[in-house]
Each structure stands twice: as structure tokens, then as C-alpha cells.
Amino acid sequence: MRRLLLPAALLLVGWAAILWVPPWSDDSINDLFVYRTFAEPVLDGQLPYRDVFLEYPPLAAPVIALPGVLGTGEEAFRWAYAGWTLLMAAGVVVLCGALAARTGGDVRRALLAAAAMPLLCGAMIRTHFDLAPIGLTLLALLLVIAGRRSWGMAVLGLAVLTKGFPIVVAPVVIAWLAARYGRPAAVRDGLVLAGVVAAVMAVSVAVSPQGTVDAFTYQVDRPVQIESTPAAFLYALDALGLGEAVREASHRSDNVVHPAGDAIAAVLSAVMLAVIVLLSILAGARPRDERALVLASLGAMLAFACFGRVLSPQYLVWTVPLGALAVAWGYDHLALAVAGATVLTLVEFPGLYENLAAREPLPVAIVCLKDALLLAALALTLRALQLRGQEQLLGARGPAAVRLD
């Protein structure tokens, strides 16, 4: 417990900064209004999807609405949500430490690095609910590593049902389980995840089939968002005189419309799928390496952020555990890439967001550099996995074989 004191103090200092100290406390652009206008009718007995529009999976509803129990007025909800996200942040810090301990990392460094996340992320970390699916994903990985496979896959299903992106972790985990325990066991574990997701979605469909479909199509139909990697390509095409990139506001974000928008987004989605397949193969090739499982799983979420149509600022919260564990494992370049991308997001959002939407050179350059650092972090993740395999191979050959190489 004593080792938690300094990380806890750092987390609280960071939380004080994102509440009261500019620029960390700047929450001029946030989702709290959306959350509290959702929470109020839900807490009065109306149902998500049927009576109140919800753009997220079903389990996002309690995560969003619960702080409203303490009040749905603007200030009451703001403070309640800050407290709620602080609890989630504390859980993420503890889980990063636990995963570092299980994967041969420095626990103290993991705890401190994770506790620094509010200072890196700024106010966005307390005005969005992304800590919930991240925490559930980390817990799922911890349970799988501990041999509680069915429980781990069930929790991963809960993460997917909270905010869909953790689904990209599933193929990595299943590939690793298949290599370690055999394909039949991996299939059974995969069915646990599928069963949890199907059961909750069945309830959602029963409540409101149309509302459930609307939530899905809302996400699928989103255009290219201005902070995403596809947007950087579209801006480049515009600069080269190859079609005009036009700003369009929809889906509660600023987006880029370009004649090549769908094609660029499709190509990068294909790249994302290829990277996730590669991460799954690399994890499956290291069935006794628990660090490889965690590294590949967190890399899959990073790939989703890098190559998806949308890269909202809060998506950088997804990379916090990767950065913290990179610190714990001694992967300094990976940790610096993640930290750099996160700090650049803090510089850009929300202070320069309107300037970015107006395509002023400085914020555009900052966002492009941020995207480049995220891509570098993904490349470093793949490199780290490759080196893990080489280390295991050399260890299996023995000292004599190493000298011959």
C-alpha cells in the first residue's frame, strides 16, 4: 500500500490542475452538456434508445448517467463527473501497476507514469467517459494473464459494450489463447465474449430495435474528422491541388469532406485491419510471453486510433496505459512517442481547436505531428514485439548458439 501513496498524491495534484489551473483546466469544449441532458431523463425513468437517443453501446448509459444521481444541474453534474472520472482514473493507475507486475515491469514506474495522465491529457480526461472502457480492457487482460480466461473475456465484452473500440483487442487475445491453450479452448473463450455482447445487445434491441440501429449507423456514417490521420492526407491532397477539402459540421464534430475522402478512409481502414492481424500473429507466436499479449492488445487500440475516420482528443486517453507500461518496461522511445502525442493534443485542444477548424497553419502542423508520433508509437510497438520474439529465440538456443549468431 505504501507504494501507492506517491502515485495517489501525483494523481490528486493532476486532478486539481485539470479543475483549477490553466491550461489543464480548460474545458471550454466538452461533452458534459450532452451527458447531463442524457442523464436527466434516464434517471427520471426514460429508457436509452427508446426514449432518449444514445450514440454509444448500451453500457455507456449507466457510465454516463450515474453521476447525475448527485444532480443534473450544470455545476452539480460537472463536479460529480469529475469525481466519477477520478475514481476511474485511480482504477486505471492500479491496473497499470498490476499489469507491470505480471509482465516483468517496474511497478513503481508504471504507477507514477499512469498517475501523470491528467497532467498530460488535461481536462478532457474528466469530461469524457473513455477511462471506463480502458479500465475494463486492462482488467480483462489482467484476468486472462492470471488464468481466469472466461472472466477476462466476459469483462472484455463489457468493455466493448461500453464503447465499441476494445473489440480490436479480441483477435489479439484469442490468437494468444489459441497458441497457449489450444484452439478449442480459445473458441470457447471467444464464445464467452460473444455471448456477453449478444445478451446485452438483445436487451437493447428488445427495448428499441430502431434506436439500437440508429446508434450503430450514427457511428458507421461518421465522416472524416479533422484531427484524424485520414484528414491529414486530405489536407495534403488539397495543398497539392488535388481536390478541395471542405469543413463540414456533423455528428457533434468538425469534419473534412473531400472527393477522395471515402477512398482514403477505406484504404487506411484496410491498413488498420492488416496491422491488427499482424499484432494477433505476433502475439500468437509468443504464447508464453504475457508482456507480448498486453503490448499487442494495447497496440491494437492504438492502431484503431491511428487509422480510423475519427481521432477525437479523448482517444489519447486510450494510449495512457501503453505509455505507462512502456515506461515500466524500459521502452523509452515508445513512452516518449505516446507522451509527445498526448502533450501535443493538450496544446491543440481545446485552445487551438477553432483555429484548427479554420485550417490555420500552426494547429494543422501540431495535429499532423501528433498523428505522426502516434504512427511512430505503433511502429515502435511492432518493433518491441519483434524484439521480444528474438529474445525468446536466443534464450531457447542457449549461450553457445547466441555466440554463433
C-alpha positions in Angstrom: 0.0 0.0 0.0 2.9 2.4 0.7 4.0 2.3 -2.9 0.6 3.7 -3.8 1.0 6.9 -1.8 3.2 8.9 -4.2 1.2 7.9 -7.3 -2.0 8.8 -5.4 -0.6 12.2 -4.5 0.5 12.8 -8.1 -2.9 11.8 -9.4 -4.6 14.2 -7.0 -2.3 17.0 -7.9 -3.0 16.4 -11.5 -6.7 16.3 -10.9 -6.5 19.6 -9.0 -4.7 21.1 -12.1 -7.4 19.9 -14.5 -10.0 21.5 -12.3 -8.4 24.8 -11.4 -5.1 25.5 -13.2 -5.0 26.7 -16.9 -4.3 25.4 -19.5 -5.0 22.0 -18.0 -8.4 23.1 -16.6 -9.7 24.5 -20.0 -12.9 22.6 -20.6 -14.4 25.1 -23.0 -15.2 22.3 -25.4 -16.5 19.2 -23.7 -19.3 16.6 -23.7 -20.7 17.3 -20.2 -23.8 19.1 -21.6 -24.6 16.1 -23.8 -24.1 13.7 -20.8 -26.2 15.6 -18.4 -29.1 16.1 -20.9 -29.0 12.4 -21.3 -28.7 11.6 -17.6 -31.7 13.7 -16.5 -34.5 11.9 -18.5 -32.8 8.5 -17.9 -32.8 9.0 -14.2 -36.4 10.0 -14.4 -37.2 6.6 -15.8 -36.9 7.0 -19.6 -35.1 4.3 -21.5 -32.0 4.8 -23.7 -32.6 4.1 -27.4 -36.4 4.1 -27.0 -37.0 7.4 -25.3 -33.6 9.1 -25.3 -31.0 9.0 -28.1 -27.8 7.3 -27.3 -24.9 7.1 -29.8 -22.9 4.6 -27.8 -23.3 0.9 -26.9 -25.8 0.1 -24.1 -23.4 0.0 -21.1 -22.3 3.6 -21.8 -25.7 4.6 -20.4 -25.0 3.9 -16.7 -21.5 5.2 -17.0 -22.8 8.5 -18.4 -25.8 8.8 -16.2 -24.6 7.7 -12.8 -23.0 11.0 -11.7 -26.4 12.6 -12.4 -27.7 10.9 -9.2 -25.9 13.8 -7.4 -27.6 16.4 -9.6 -28.1 17.2 -13.2 -27.6 21.0 -12.9 -24.6 22.3 -14.7 -22.2 22.8 -11.7 -23.5 19.7 -9.8 -23.0 17.4 -12.7 -19.6 18.9 -13.5 -18.3 18.2 -10.0 -20.0 14.8 -9.9 -18.5 13.8 -13.2 -15.0 15.0 -12.1 -15.3 12.8 -9.0 -16.6 9.8 -11.1 -13.7 10.0 -13.6 -11.2 10.4 -10.8 -12.3 7.1 -9.4 -11.9 5.5 -12.8 -8.5 7.1 -13.2 -7.4 5.6 -9.9 -8.6 2.2 -11.1 -6.5 2.6 -14.3 -3.4 3.5 -12.3 -3.8 0.4 -10.1 -4.4 -1.8 -13.1 -1.3 -0.5 -14.9 0.7 -1.3 -11.8 -0.8 -4.8 -11.6 -0.1 -5.5 -15.3 3.5 -4.2 -14.9 4.0 -6.6 -12.0 2.6 -9.6 -14.1 4.7 -8.7 -17.1 8.1 -8.1 -15.6 7.9 -4.3 -15.5 8.9 -1.8 -12.8 5.7 -1.4 -10.8 6.6 1.9 -9.2 7.4 3.5 -12.6 4.1 2.2 -14.1 2.1 3.6 -11.2 3.8 7.0 -11.4 3.6 7.2 -15.2 -0.1 6.3 -15.2 -0.8 8.8 -12.4 0.7 11.6 -14.5 -2.1 11.2 -17.1 -4.2 14.2 -16.1 -1.1 16.5 -16.5 -0.6 15.0 -20.0 -4.2 14.9 -21.1 -5.8 18.0 -19.5 -9.5 18.5 -18.7 -10.6 16.1 -21.5 -9.9 13.2 -19.2 -12.6 14.3 -16.7 -15.2 15.4 -19.3 -15.4 12.1 -21.2 -16.0 8.5 -20.2 -13.2 6.8 -22.1 -11.5 5.8 -18.8 -14.3 3.3 -18.3 -13.7 1.1 -21.4 -10.0 1.4 -20.9 -10.2 0.3 -17.3 -12.4 -2.7 -18.3 -9.9 -3.6 -21.0 -7.0 -3.6 -18.7 -8.9 -5.7 -16.1 -9.8 -8.2 -18.9 -6.1 -8.5 -19.8 -5.1 -9.0 -16.2 -7.7 -11.7 -15.7 -6.6 -13.5 -18.9 -3.0 -13.4 -17.8 -3.9 -14.7 -14.4 -5.6 -17.7 -16.0 -9.2 -16.5 -15.4 -9.8 -16.7 -19.1 -13.6 -16.8 -19.2 -13.9 -14.0 -16.7 -11.4 -12.0 -18.7 -13.3 -12.4 -22.0 -16.6 -11.6 -20.2 -15.1 -8.3 -18.9 -13.7 -7.6 -22.4 -17.3 -8.0 -23.7 -18.3 -5.4 -21.1 -15.7 -3.0 -22.4 -16.9 -3.4 -25.9 -20.5 -2.8 -24.7 -19.3 0.4 -23.1 -17.5 1.9 -26.1 -17.0 -0.3 -29.0 -13.3 0.2 -29.8 -12.0 -2.6 -27.4 -13.3 -5.1 -29.9 -10.0 -4.8 -31.7 -8.3 -6.4 -28.7 -10.4 -9.6 -29.1 -8.5 -11.1 -32.1 -5.2 -10.5 -30.4 -6.3 -12.2 -27.2 -7.9 -15.1 -29.0 -4.8 -15.7 -31.1 -2.7 -15.7 -27.9 -5.1 -18.0 -26.1 -5.2 -20.4 -29.1 -1.4 -20.6 -29.1 -1.2 -21.1 -25.4 -4.2 -23.3 -24.6 -5.2 -24.7 -28.0 -7.8 -23.7 -30.5 -10.8 -25.4 -28.8 -10.2 -23.5 -25.6 -9.8 -20.2 -27.5 -13.0 -20.8 -29.3 -14.8 -21.4 -26.0 -13.3 -18.3 -24.6 -14.3 -16.3 -27.7 -17.8 -17.5 -27.3 -17.9 -16.1 -23.8 -17.2 -12.7 -25.2 -19.7 -13.1 -28.0 -22.3 -14.4 -25.6 -22.0 -11.4 -23.2 -22.2 -8.9 -26.1 -25.1 -10.8 -27.7 -27.1 -11.0 -24.4 -26.8 -7.3 -23.7 -27.5 -6.3 -27.3 -30.5 -8.5 -27.3 -31.9 -6.5 -24.4 -31.1 -3.3 -26.3 -32.9 -4.5 -29.4 -35.9 -5.6 -27.3 -36.1 -2.1 -25.8 -35.9 -0.3 -29.1 -34.8 -2.0 -32.4 -34.7 1.3 -34.3 -32.9 3.1 -31.5 -30.2 0.4 -31.5 -29.8 0.6 -35.2 -29.6 4.4 -35.1 -26.8 4.2 -32.6 -24.8 1.9 -34.8 -25.4 3.8 -38.0 -24.5 7.1 -36.3 -21.0 5.8 -35.7 -20.6 4.0 -39.1 -21.8 7.0 -41.1 -19.4 9.5 -39.5 -17.3 11.4 -42.0 -13.5 12.0 -41.7 -12.9 14.1 -38.5 -10.4 17.0 -38.7 -7.9 15.6 -36.2 -7.7 12.1 -37.8 -4.9 10.6 -39.9 -7.2 10.4 -43.0 -7.8 14.2 -42.6 -4.1 14.8 -42.8 -4.0 13.0 -46.2 -7.0 15.0 -47.4 -5.4 18.3 -46.4 -2.2 17.2 -48.3 -4.2 16.5 -51.4 -5.9 19.9 -51.1 -2.5 21.6 -50.8 -1.3 19.8 -54.0 -4.4 21.0 -55.9 -5.9 17.5 -56.0 -9.5 18.3 -54.8 -10.8 20.7 -52.2 -11.0 19.7 -48.6 -14.2 21.4 -47.2 -15.1 21.7 -43.5 -18.4 20.2 -42.5 -20.0 20.1 -39.0 -21.9 17.0 -38.2 -22.0 14.2 -35.6 -21.1 16.8 -32.9 -17.6 17.3 -34.5 -15.9 19.2 -37.3 -15.1 17.0 -40.3 -13.4 17.1 -43.7 -15.3 16.4 -46.9 -13.2 15.7 -50.0 -13.8 13.8 -53.2 -11.2 11.2 -52.1 -12.4 11.1 -48.5 -14.1 7.7 -48.6 -11.3 6.1 -50.6 -8.6 7.4 -48.3 -10.6 6.3 -45.2 -11.2 2.9 -46.8 -7.5 2.4 -47.5 -6.5 3.3 -44.0 -9.2 1.1 -42.5 -7.7 -1.8 -44.5 -4.2 -0.8 -43.1 -5.7 -0.9 -39.6 -7.1 -4.4 -40.1 -3.8 -5.6 -41.5 -1.9 -4.2 -38.5 -4.4 -5.8 -36.1 -3.9 -9.1 -37.9 -0.1 -8.7 -37.7 -0.4 -7.9 -34.0 -2.5 -11.0 -33.5 0.1 -13.1 -35.3 2.9 -11.7 -33.3 1.0 -12.3 -30.0 0.1 -15.8 -31.1 3.8 -16.5 -31.8 4.6 -15.8 -28.2 2.2 -17.9 -26.2 4.3 -17.9 -23.0 5.0 -14.2 -23.2 2.4 -12.3 -21.2 4.0 -9.0 -22.0 3.6 -9.7 -25.7 -0.2 -10.1 -25.1 -0.5 -6.8 -23.3 1.7 -5.0 -25.7 -0.1 -6.3 -28.8 -3.5 -5.6 -27.3 -2.7 -2.0 -26.4 -1.1 -1.7 -29.9 -4.4 -2.8 -31.5 -6.3 0.1 -29.8 -3.5 2.4 -30.9 -4.0 1.2 -34.5 -7.7 1.9 -34.2 -7.0 5.4 -33.2 -4.3 6.0 -35.8 -6.2 4.7 -38.9 -9.8 5.3 -38.1 -12.0 8.1 -39.6 -12.2 9.8 -36.2 -9.4 10.7 -33.8 -11.1 12.8 -31.1 -8.8 14.3 -28.4 -10.1 11.9 -25.8 -8.9 9.0 -27.8 -5.4 9.8 -26.5 -6.7 8.5 -23.1 -6.7 5.1 -24.8 -2.9 5.3 -25.1 -2.1 6.2 -21.5 -1.7 2.5 -20.4 0.6 1.8 -23.3 2.7 4.8 -22.4 2.8 3.9 -18.7 3.7 0.3 -19.3 6.3 1.3 -21.8 7.9 3.3 -19.0 7.7 0.3 -16.7 9.3 -2.0 -19.4 12.1 0.4 -20.2 10.8 1.1 -23.8 11.8 4.7 -23.6 11.3 5.7 -27.2 7.8 4.2 -27.2 6.9 6.1 -24.0 8.2 9.4 -25.4 6.2 8.9 -28.6 3.0 8.4 -26.6 3.7 11.2 -24.2 4.6 13.6 -27.1 1.4 12.8 -28.9 -0.6 13.4 -25.8 1.0 16.7 -24.9 0.5 18.0 -28.5 -3.2 17.1 -28.1 -3.3 19.2 -24.9 -1.6 22.1 -26.8 -4.1 21.9 -29.6 -7.3 21.1 -27.7 -9.4 23.0 -26.8 -7.3 26.1 -27.0 -6.5 26.0 -30.7 -9.4 23.9 -31.9 -11.2 26.7 -33.6 -8.0 27.7 -35.3 -7.6 24.1 -36.5 -11.1 24.1 -37.9 -10.2 27.3 -39.8 -7.1 25.4 -41.1 -4.6 27.8 -39.7 -1.0 26.5 -40.3 0.2 26.2 -36.7 -2.6 24.0 -35.3 -2.7 21.9 -38.5 1.1 21.3 -38.1 0.6 20.4 -34.5 -2.1 17.8 -35.3 -0.1 16.4 -38.2 2.9 16.0 -35.8 0.7 14.4 -33.3 -0.6 11.9 -35.8 3.0 11.2 -36.9 4.0 10.5 -33.3 1.1 8.0 -32.9 2.2 6.2 -36.1 5.7 6.2 -34.7 4.4 4.7 -31.4 2.6 2.0 -33.4 5.8 1.2 -35.3 7.7 1.0 -32.0 5.1 -1.3 -30.6 5.6 -3.7 -33.5 9.3 -3.4 -33.2 9.1 -4.2 -29.5 7.1 -7.3 -30.2 9.6 -8.4 -32.8 12.5 -8.0 -30.4 10.6 -9.9 -27.7 10.4 -12.8 -30.2 14.2 -12.6 -30.9 15.0 -12.5 -27.2 12.9 -15.6 -26.6 14.5 -17.4 -29.6 18.1 -16.6 -28.4 17.2 -17.7 -24.9 15.9 -21.0 -26.2 19.0 -21.6 -28.2 21.3 -21.1 -25.2 24.5 -19.1 -24.8 26.5 -21.2 -27.3 24.0 -20.5 -30.1 23.9 -16.8 -29.2 27.7 -16.6 -29.7 27.5 -18.3 -33.0 25.0 -15.7 -34.2 
